[in-house]
Amino acid sequence: MSVVRTKVLGLVDVIMRVPSLFIIDEILKMGMGVPVSRSGAPLANSTTSPLQSSLPPMLPEDDDHGIQDNIEMYKFISLSVLKFLFCLFGAISAACVFMLWTRHLVIVYMYIVSVGLIFLSYWSNVSALSVISDSPSLLEDILSLNMERLLDPGGVLISILPHLLAQWLMGVIFAYIHLGPRYKITQKALPFSFLMPLLLAMLPLPSVVLKHSPAFAAILPLVLSKIALWSSSFDVVKTILSGYQHARAYAGNFGIATLIENEWQRLNVPCVLRVFWSIRLAEHLISLLMSSEAPLRFAATMKTLLVSGCETLTAVLGMTSIISLICHYIGKMVQLFLLSEDYDEDKSIGTVSAILFYILALQTGLTSLSPDKRFIRLCRNMCLLVTALLHFLHNIVAPILMSLSAARNPSRKRHARALMVCAFLLIAPSSLLAVLWSRHSLSTWLLAVTAFSVEVIVKVLVSLATYTLFLLDARRQTFWEKLDDYVYYIRAFGNSVEFCFGIFLFFNGAWILIFESETIPIGGAIRALMMGIHAYFNIWCEARAGWGVFMKRRTAVHKISSLPEASVAQLRHFDDVCAICYQEMTSAKITRCNHYFHGVCLRKWLYVQDRCPLCHEIIMNQDGSPDENSTDDRANENEQVNGGDAHAQMLQQVHQTANTAAGASTATGGQSGTVLHAALRDSFSGTGMTNVGSVEDELLGASHGSSASSSVSSSSISNHTNAGDNGSSGSSGSLSSMSNASLVSAAAISFTLRPHHVLLQQHQTQSMAGLSTSTLLSEPASRAQLELLSARITSEPAAGTSEEAAEQRSASEHRTSVKRDFLDELQ
């Protein structure tokens, strides 16, 4: 019940706002009080135009005639200014009433109804008195009980009885509106004030008194209305000021756009415009049916209705709201046909279509044209709107096509529906162009429609080509490295065609503005503004964005080409997947940090940043060459390793051992314990390892670093072949298990060494506390410096007391026992 009540109140609110639009519409029909012809020339009553009459007289004998013309011109100008000011005041008042809150709107209509009741009462009394004046006295019939004359259907009593009831009802309503329950005496007297002329007509009074009795009866209601209006004038001013302050505060807090959107929803403007346009069209149709004697033809009637439906700016707004509703439901139907979710494009398709149609109507001067030219221009605007609607429908179906192809959706129904919509988007513009070119000659608007239609066809073909490539990639068993290049070339072709059409449409609009625009200053200004917006957003911004993408791709290709290509032996020895796309690598690029990636995947990564996805080391300088400083640092590190840093050699061997053991564990079907034990035994026996804690710390950091970098790379760049893939192949699953096996092996080593690592860190902290901190600990130490420092602490004897020497010997023995326990646990 509450829902029905809400809908009914909403309908009442919409209906109460419609009369304001009719007032504005009638004012615009009158041209705001200024008599202007369709060509824009003012209409004067005199045979001489105002421009000619304003000229000074050339001959002396024409002085009297010139003065008379000047007087007529001044009268014409003064009357036009007064009409314009009166119409402007009426339009502003109607707009203010339209924007009132509902409670204030009810009060306004109550006062308007009360004034209307006064005039209606006066007209009813005058009509009743005209009937009574020509008939015998009603009082004599009542006193003589002449029932035959009283009950006569054509008699006086039966004739004035409806007037008596109407006057009493109007008096009661008027009393309720103005006084209510406050003044009971006046409230009871008001119905008798409305009935007074009819009551006096029953008495044998002179005709002069009866003739002026309706005017005397209206004095009391008019006085009450005037008092109410005067007392409410201050409230009206307060309401306007409070509304202005509220709007200003709201705009200051939330912005003008939010204010407009809020007021648009509060006033329910689209529904009001639709009701207004429907009532206006129905009124015109009824007038045609009543004025025409012959039966109306459907085509001619529709043409007349459409022409009258865009006669004024308010009428164009009403037609715009109807077109917006139609486009909205077209988008809904396409969306339901595609079995898709609620897209944002569907929410904006009606709004964008309405804005486009209204802008076309303004810049072509639709309301100022003659009926025949107006219908032709309306049809041309509709053709442009249809092509724009096809663009919007493509924007709905294109993401659905890409999602179906990338996700490898097995539902053939959804694929078939999307392809059917694409087929319609190819057939519809082609058919439209065939019809238009066969019936019309070459013109600027036809070129514009052709450009928009061809652009739709190109967009659909690009979407279908991309969709086909993704489907072919889904059927391949290996990684398709050239797919990204093909998709880029196809989309670049489509964007280039759209850019060329944008430039063509700009010059086409400039030609219309310069050579084909009629003398419509507002339409020319709007066209120039739209051309500026088109030049900035559709030409300049698109060119800048396209050039930026091209330069990024060119830089990335240059960087990738400078990296070495992995050989077959290196790939066989690496025996792992790409850390970006998790696919097999038949070819790969090797970074200077010795990591392997697909060239295409690494190029996509370089669009985002210039660091390695795994170790976050800078891959290239800005000029695309390897970093010389980092190369020198790596050379120095190699010299230190070759010079006798056994700890660094041991760390490198342990890394290689962990990788080899992980690969061997997956290859042998889970026999990782024996392989890892043998490899680690060789590593520990080959090096004089004493600091097991540093080894464990390095392994733990490597394992956590690899897992974290893998998660970052997978979240930053997602390949289309595994996006939303519910039925992936077995090969990718086995490769993922290999990557997981290596992480599990590193984690097993970390959990085994964790208790011993804590004890060793305590001993190292106590040993480091005895050192003289001058240069090594004065600055934040890097990871390599800390490892070098720990190696020196464990290998060199420290000068100190005998207690420190004994503590060092016990720490060395403890580390030896830890090594032995670790190897025993591995066995």
ABEGO torsion letter per residue (X at the ends): XAAAAAAAAAAAAAAAAAAAAAAAAAAAAAGGGBBBBAAGBBBBABABBAAAAABBBABAAAAAAAAAAAAAAAAAAAAAAAAAAAAAAAAAAAAAAAABBAAAAAAAAAAAAAAAAAAAAAAAAAAAAAAAAABBBAAAAAAAGBAAAAABAABAAAAAAAAAAAAAAAAAAAAAAAAEAABAAAAAAAAAAAAAAAAAAABBBBAAAAAAAAAAAAAAAAAAAAAAAAAAAAAAAAAAAAAAAAAAAAAAAAEAAAAAAAAAAAAGAAAAAAAAAAAAAAAAAAAAAAABABBBBAAAAAAAAAAAAAABAAAAAAAAAAAAAAAAAAAAAAAAAAGBBBBAAAAAAAAAAAAAAAAAAAAAGAAABBAAAAAAAAAAAAAAAAAAAAAAAAAAAAAAAAAAAAAGBABAAAAAAAAAAAAAAAAAAAAAAAAAAAABBBBAAAAAAAAAAAAAAAAAAAAAAAAAAAAAAAABABBBAAAAAAAAAAAAAAAAAAAAAAAAAAAAAAAAAAAABBBBAAAAAAAAAAAAAAAAAAAAAAAAAAAAAAAAAAAAAAAAAABBBBBAAAAAAAGBBBAAAGBBBABBBBBAAGBBBBAAAAAAAAAABABBAAAGBBABBAAGBBBAAAAAAAAAAAAAAAAGBAAAAAAAAAAAAAAAAAAAAAAAGGBAAAAAAAAAAAAAAABBBABAAAAAAAAAAAAAAAAAAAAAAAAABBBAAABGBABBBAAAAAAAAAAAAAAAAAAAAAAAAAAAAAAAAAAAAAAAAABBBAAAAABBBBAAAAAAAAAAAAABBBBBBAAAAAAAAAAAAAAAAAAAAAAAAAX
